Amino acid sequence: MLWRDVARPRSDEAPFATDESDVAAALTRAAFIIAFAVAPGIRQAPAMLLPIERALVRAAPPVASLLCVLVFASYLWHFRVPAKRTVAIVVDLLLVTSAISAFPPSAPQRQWIASVYYLVIMVSAIWFRRSGALLVAVTAAWLDGVFRLNLNTAGSPDGGTPLPWLLINEGQMIPMVMIAVASSYVAIARDRDHQHASLLEHEMTMARRLQDRMLPDDLPTMPGIDLGLMFLPARAVGGDLYDAIALDAHRLFLCVGDMPGKSVYGLVHLSLIHSHMRAGVRRGLTPAAIAEFVNHNVYEALQPNSYAPLFLGVLDAELRTLTFVNCGHLPPLLVRGDEEPEVIELFTGSIVVGGTQRPNYNQKTIGLRPGDLIVAYTDGITEARNRKREEFGVRRMVDVIREYRDASPAELAGEIAAAANRFSGNAKGDDETVFVIRVAADAGGRETSVSPQEELPDETAWAPDPGS
């Protein structure tokens, strides 16, 4: 059984879909309607307005209310509203104008209500960028001049000063245009950040697909051996490596590793190590020879700041042996299937892959018994910390293993990961991998007298060419 809990990228939103900016504008519009559009004067537009202008002023609040309802419905039920934002800007301009006209010409409320035009300009910059913001700023400045300053299209009340000059000198034309330009630059900068984030998300999605192809979807099955795995990456792309390859009817190759570098940086090195490791398996090399082969081929690529702790092993279900090399990885635990289970750390004293150009990897072979458990894990499990900064540690993991020793390997792997996450309050700081192998209690095969310290002879060795 294989369980991966991986964060998947969200699909792109549909074009013209209602997003959070539409909802925020609708909420502000609704608050404005409640605060001002219910004023008695809104139903009696000033006599200075033309009949069509008075009709627009009176119609602004109900139309704005209907628009708010439509935006909320579009957001909740995911349907598109054509020209929604253009209509919203026009309605908002009329709504502010209606609120201004609801107060007498000398009322101080007119001055600060007119400042709401600035909010409409900033929203238009977000939606329509510079050109749209400038158009809305000029329109708002004209409305401000006509309604707040009590001007008309013929010029000033005394007829001495042209209307354009009054809008610039007495109105808010200049600050509104400045706000439009500044807001549009902010919106453009946000667009660039969004494009960068979208590109990064696309790259992470492609990296996630690469890792999905690299890690096995299903663990192989073999008589007398049960496998279970839990893989929980801390990010969209993890730095842990695991693999299980059936070599023949009774032999299984196992691998667990952990790259210090996470995300795409770690994945590049991880894929390099994985490809050479599989090449060594295809050559029929022993675990120690595979480690030598991988180190020889990736050493230069990992320098100067990267390395890879790896545990490589071959489990023989017929002989009931595990031949392994531990290249600086946290030692997996062999838990004997006895009444009082003994716990043995599988350690060979070898250096990490990439640590030195000419390592000397030594492998060991250990005999297995029916009911034995092998638990391989990465440091995301044992180094999970609680609020007191205490580590989960090997001791607590062994307690979980002993408590759930009769569970299936898949269930045991899940329980170990769950216990570590409960301990840390689900604060994932690193990738978590737990690989559990159980020798079935009724397993066939013949008994072996190999002890933990004894080694079987290598069937296949590997050494680099003298000239390489």
C-alpha positions in Angstrom: 0.0 0.0 0.0 1.3 3.4 -0.9 -0.1 6.7 0.4 1.2 10.1 -0.8 -0.2 13.3 0.7 1.0 16.0 -1.7 -0.2 19.6 -2.2 -1.5 19.9 -5.7 -1.6 23.3 -7.6 -5.0 24.8 -8.1 -6.4 25.0 -11.6 -6.5 28.4 -13.2 -9.6 30.5 -12.7 -12.0 30.9 -15.6 -11.6 34.2 -17.5 -13.9 37.0 -16.3 -14.7 35.0 -13.1 -15.6 37.0 -10.1 -12.7 37.2 -7.7 -11.9 38.7 -4.3 -11.4 42.3 -5.7 -14.9 42.3 -7.1 -16.3 41.1 -3.8 -14.3 43.7 -1.9 -15.6 46.4 -4.1 -19.2 45.1 -3.8 -18.9 45.1 0.0 -17.6 48.7 0.0 -20.4 49.7 -2.3 -23.0 48.1 -0.1 -21.6 49.9 3.0 -21.7 53.2 1.0 -25.4 52.6 0.0 -26.4 51.9 3.6 -24.4 55.0 4.9 -25.5 57.6 2.3 -28.0 56.5 -0.3 -30.8 56.1 2.2 -30.5 59.9 3.0 -33.8 61.7 2.4 -32.2 64.1 0.0 -31.2 61.3 -2.4 -34.8 61.1 -3.5 -34.9 64.8 -4.3 -32.1 65.5 -6.7 -31.1 69.2 -7.0 -33.2 71.4 -9.4 -30.0 72.5 -11.1 -29.7 69.1 -12.8 -31.3 68.3 -16.1 -34.2 65.8 -15.9 -32.0 62.9 -17.3 -29.3 63.7 -14.8 -31.9 63.7 -11.9 -33.1 60.3 -13.1 -29.6 58.9 -13.1 -29.0 60.2 -9.6 -32.2 58.7 -8.3 -31.5 55.4 -10.1 -28.0 55.0 -8.8 -28.7 53.4 -5.4 -31.2 50.7 -6.6 -28.9 49.9 -9.5 -25.9 49.7 -7.3 -27.8 47.4 -4.9 -28.8 45.1 -7.7 -25.1 45.0 -8.9 -23.9 44.0 -5.4 -26.4 41.1 -5.3 -25.3 40.0 -8.8 -21.6 40.1 -7.9 -22.1 38.1 -4.7 -24.2 35.5 -6.6 -21.6 35.3 -9.3 -18.9 34.7 -6.7 -20.9 32.0 -4.8 -22.2 30.1 -7.8 -19.3 30.7 -10.2 -21.1 32.2 -13.2 -19.7 35.0 -15.4 -21.1 38.5 -15.7 -20.1 40.3 -19.0 -18.8 43.8 -18.6 -19.2 43.5 -14.8 -16.3 45.7 -13.9 -17.1 48.5 -16.4 -20.6 48.7 -15.2 -19.4 48.7 -11.6 -17.1 51.7 -12.2 -19.9 53.7 -13.9 -22.4 52.8 -11.1 -19.9 53.7 -8.4 -19.2 57.1 -9.9 -23.0 57.8 -10.1 -23.5 56.5 -6.6 -20.9 58.9 -5.1 -22.4 61.7 -7.1 -25.8 60.8 -5.8 -24.6 60.9 -2.2 -23.0 64.3 -2.8 -26.2 65.7 -4.3 -28.2 64.5 -1.3 -26.6 67.3 0.9 -27.1 71.1 0.5 -24.4 73.0 -1.4 -22.8 74.4 1.8 -22.8 71.0 3.7 -19.3 69.9 4.8 -20.2 66.3 4.0 -19.8 67.1 0.3 -16.1 67.5 0.7 -15.2 64.2 2.3 -17.8 62.2 0.4 -16.1 63.4 -2.8 -12.9 61.8 -1.5 -14.6 58.4 -2.2 -13.9 59.1 -5.8 -10.3 58.3 -5.0 -11.3 54.8 -4.0 -13.1 54.3 -7.2 -10.0 55.5 -9.1 -7.8 53.0 -7.3 -10.1 50.2 -8.0 -10.2 51.1 -11.7 -6.4 51.1 -11.7 -6.5 47.5 -10.4 -9.0 46.4 -13.0 -8.1 48.5 -16.0 -4.5 49.7 -15.4 -3.3 53.1 -16.4 -5.5 54.1 -19.3 -8.7 53.1 -17.4 -7.6 54.8 -14.2 -6.8 58.1 -16.0 -10.2 58.0 -17.8 -12.0 57.4 -14.5 -9.9 60.2 -12.8 -10.9 62.8 -15.4 -14.6 61.7 -15.2 -14.5 61.9 -11.4 -12.9 65.3 -11.5 -15.6 66.6 -13.8 -18.4 65.2 -11.6 -16.7 66.6 -8.6 -16.6 70.0 -10.2 -20.1 70.0 -11.4 -21.8 68.7 -8.3 -19.6 69.6 -5.4 -18.4 73.0 -6.7 -21.9 73.8 -8.2 -20.4 74.5 -11.7 -22.2 74.0 -15.0 -21.0 73.3 -18.5 -20.9 77.0 -19.4 -18.2 77.9 -17.0 -18.1 79.4 -13.6 -21.2 80.9 -11.9 -19.9 84.4 -12.6 -18.9 83.5 -16.1 -15.3 84.8 -15.6 -13.3 81.6 -15.4 -13.5 78.7 -17.9 -14.7 75.4 -16.5 -11.5 73.4 -17.4 -9.4 75.9 -15.4 -11.8 75.8 -12.4 -11.6 72.0 -12.4 -7.8 72.2 -12.2 -7.6 75.1 -9.8 -10.5 74.6 -7.5 -11.4 71.0 -8.0 -9.5 67.7 -7.5 -8.3 67.1 -11.1 -4.5 67.1 -10.3 -4.6 64.9 -7.2 -7.0 62.5 -8.9 -4.8 62.1 -11.9 -1.8 61.6 -9.6 -3.7 58.9 -7.7 -4.6 57.3 -11.0 -1.0 57.1 -12.2 0.4 55.9 -8.8 -2.3 53.3 -8.4 -1.7 52.0 -12.0 2.0 51.6 -11.3 1.2 49.6 -8.2 -1.2 47.4 -10.2 1.4 46.9 -12.9 4.0 45.9 -10.2 1.4 43.5 -8.8 0.9 42.0 -12.3 4.6 41.3 -12.6 4.7 39.6 -9.2 1.7 37.6 -10.2 3.3 36.5 -13.5 6.5 35.6 -11.6 4.4 33.6 -9.1 2.5 31.9 -11.9 5.7 30.9 -13.6 7.2 29.6 -10.4 4.0 27.6 -9.8 4.2 26.1 -13.3 7.8 25.1 -12.7 6.9 23.5 -9.4 4.0 21.6 -11.1 6.4 20.3 -13.7 8.9 19.4 -10.9 6.1 17.6 -9.0 5.3 15.6 -12.2 9.0 14.6 -12.5 9.1 13.4 -8.9 5.8 11.5 -9.4 7.5 9.6 -12.3 10.6 9.0 -10.3 9.0 7.6 -7.2 7.1 4.3 -7.6 3.3 4.5 -7.7 3.0 0.9 -6.3 5.2 -1.2 -4.2 6.1 -4.6 -5.6 4.7 -7.7 -4.1 6.7 -10.8 -3.1 5.8 -14.0 -1.3 6.8 -13.8 2.4 7.4 -10.1 2.4 4.9 -7.3 3.2 5.7 -3.6 2.4 4.2 -0.4 3.5 5.1 3.2 3.0 4.1 6.7 4.1 5.5 9.7 2.2 4.5 13.2 3.3 6.5 16.0 1.6 6.7 19.3 3.4 6.4 21.2 0.1 5.0 20.6 -3.3 8.3 19.0 -4.2 10.0 16.8 -1.6 13.7 16.1 -1.0 13.2 12.5 0.2 13.9 9.5 -2.0 12.5 5.9 -1.8 12.4 3.0 -4.2 11.6 -0.7 -4.2 12.6 -2.9 -7.2 11.9 -6.6 -7.6 15.2 -8.1 -8.8 13.8 -11.6 -9.3 11.2 -13.9 -7.7 12.6 -13.7 -4.2 15.0 -10.7 -4.1 14.0 -7.1 -3.5 16.1 -3.9 -3.8 15.3 -1.2 -1.3 16.4 2.4 -1.1 15.7 5.3 1.2 17.5 8.7 1.0 17.2 12.3 1.9 18.6 15.3 0.1 19.5 18.3 2.3 18.4 20.8 -0.4 14.6 21.0 -0.8 12.3 22.1 -3.6 13.6 22.1 -7.2 17.3 22.4 -6.1 17.1 19.2 -4.2 15.0 17.5 -6.9 17.6 18.0 -9.5 20.3 16.3 -7.5 17.8 13.7 -6.3 16.8 12.7 -9.9 20.5 12.5 -10.8 21.2 10.1 -7.9 18.1 8.1 -8.6 18.9 7.6 -12.3 22.5 6.4 -11.5 21.2 4.2 -8.7 18.8 2.4 -11.0 21.6 2.1 -13.6 23.6 0.3 -10.9 20.7 -2.0 -10.1 20.3 -2.9 -13.8 24.0 -3.9 -13.8 23.4 -6.3 -11.0 25.7 -4.6 -8.6 25.7 -5.2 -4.8 24.5 -2.4 -2.5 28.1 -1.3 -1.7 29.0 -1.4 -5.4 25.9 0.6 -6.3 26.9 3.3 -3.8 30.4 3.4 -5.3 28.9 3.7 -8.8 26.5 6.5 -7.8 29.2 8.4 -5.9 31.6 8.2 -8.9 29.0 9.6 -11.3 27.4 12.3 -9.2 30.3 13.6 -7.1 31.3 16.5 -9.3 27.6 17.5 -9.8 27.0 17.6 -6.0 30.1 19.7 -5.2 30.6 21.9 -3.3 27.6 22.1 -1.0 25.4 19.1 -1.6 25.5 15.4 -0.6 23.0 12.5 -0.2 22.5 10.2 2.8 21.4 6.9 1.3 20.4 3.5 2.6 20.6 0.7 0.0 19.7 -2.9 0.6 18.8 -6.2 -1.1 16.4 -8.4 0.8 16.4 -12.0 0.0 13.1 -13.6 0.9 14.3 -17.1 0.2 17.5 -16.9 2.3 15.9 -14.5 4.8 18.8 -12.1 4.6 19.2 -8.3 4.2 22.4 -7.1 2.6 22.8 -3.4 3.0 25.1 -0.3 3.0 24.2 2.8 5.0 25.8 5.9 3.4 25.5 8.3 6.2 21.7 7.8 6.5 19.8 7.6 9.7 20.1 3.8 10.6 16.9 1.9 9.9 15.6 -0.2 12.7 15.4 -4.0 12.7 12.8 -5.0 15.2 12.8 -8.7 16.0 9.5 -10.5 16.0 10.2 -12.0 19.5 8.1 -11.8 22.6 10.4 -9.0 23.9 11.5 -7.5 20.5 15.1 -6.6 20.2 15.9 -3.4 18.2 19.0 -3.4 16.0 20.2 -0.3 14.1 21.3 -1.0 10.6 24.6 0.9 10.4 27.7 0.4 8.4 29.8 3.5 9.2 30.0 4.6 5.6 30.1 8.2 4.4 27.3 10.1 2.6 27.2 10.0 -1.2 29.1 13.1 -2.5 31.1 13.4 0.7 34.4 12.3 -0.8 35.6 11.4 -4.3 36.9 8.0 -3.3 34.8 6.5 -0.5 35.2 3.0 0.8 31.7 1.7 1.2 31.3 -1.5 3.3 28.2 -3.6 3.3 26.8 -6.0 5.8 24.4 -8.9 5.7 22.0 -9.7 8.5 19.8 -12.7 9.0 16.1 -12.3 9.3 13.4 -14.3 11.2 9.7 -14.6 10.6 7.8 -11.6 12.0 10.9 -9.3 11.8 10.2 -5.7 11.0 12.5 -3.3 9.2 11.6 0.4 9.6 13.5 2.9 7.4 12.7 6.6 7.9 14.0 10.1 7.2 14.8 12.9 9.7 11.4 14.5 9.1 10.1 11.9 11.5 12.7 11.9 14.3 13.5 15.6 14.2 9.8 16.7 14.4 9.7 19.2 17.3 7.0 20.2 19.8 6.5 23.6 21.3 9.2 23.0 23.9 11.7 22.3 20.9 12.0 18.7 22.0 12.5 16.2 19.2 10.2 13.2 18.5 13.3 11.0 18.5 14.0 7.4 17.9 12.8 6.3 21.4 9.2 7.6 20.8 9.2 6.0 17.3 10.2 2.6 18.8 7.4 3.0 21.3 4.9 3.4 18.4 6.4 0.4 16.6 6.0 -1.8 19.7 2.4 -0.6 20.2 1.4 -1.3 16.6 3.8 -4.2 15.8 0.8 -6.4 14.8 -0.6 -3.9 12.4 0.1 -4.1 8.7 3.3 -2.4 7.4 1.1 0.3 5.7 -0.8 0.9 8.9 2.3 1.0 11.0 4.0 3.5 8.6 0.9 5.7 8.9 0.8 5.4 12.7 4.5 6.4 13.0 4.0 9.5 10.8 0.7 10.4 12.6 2.5 10.2 16.0 5.3 12.4 14.8 2.8 15.0 13.5 0.7 14.9 16.7 3.9 15.5 18.7 4.8 18.5 16.5 1.3 19.9 16.3 1.3 19.2 12.5 4.1 21.7 12.0 5.8 20.1 9.1 9.4 21.4 8.9 10.8 18.6 6.7 9.7 15.8 4.4 8.6 12.6 6.2 9.1 9.1 4.8 8.5 5.9 6.6 9.3 2.6 4.8 8.2 -0.6 6.7 9.1 -4.2 5.6 7.8 -7.2 7.4 9.0 -10.8 7.1 5.8 -12.8 7.2 5.4 -15.1 10.2 4.6 -17.9 7.9 7.2 -17.1 5.3 8.8 -19.9 3.4 12.5 -20.1 2.6 15.3 -21.7 4.5 16.8 -20.7 7.8 20.1 -18.9 7.7 22.8 -18.8 10.3 24.1 -15.3 9.2 24.5 -13.1 12.3 24.4 -9.3 12.3 28.2 -9.1 12.2 28.7 -11.6 9.4 28.9 -10.7 5.7 28.1 -12.8 2.7 30.6 -12.5 -0.2 29.8 -9.9 -2.9 28.4 -11.5 -6.1 29.2 -8.4 -8.2 31.7 -5.7 -7.5 32.3 -2.4 -9.4 35.3 -0.1 -9.7 35.8 3.0 -11.8 37.9 2.8 -14.9 41.5 3.7 -14.2 41.3 6.6 -16.6 38.0 8.0 -15.4 
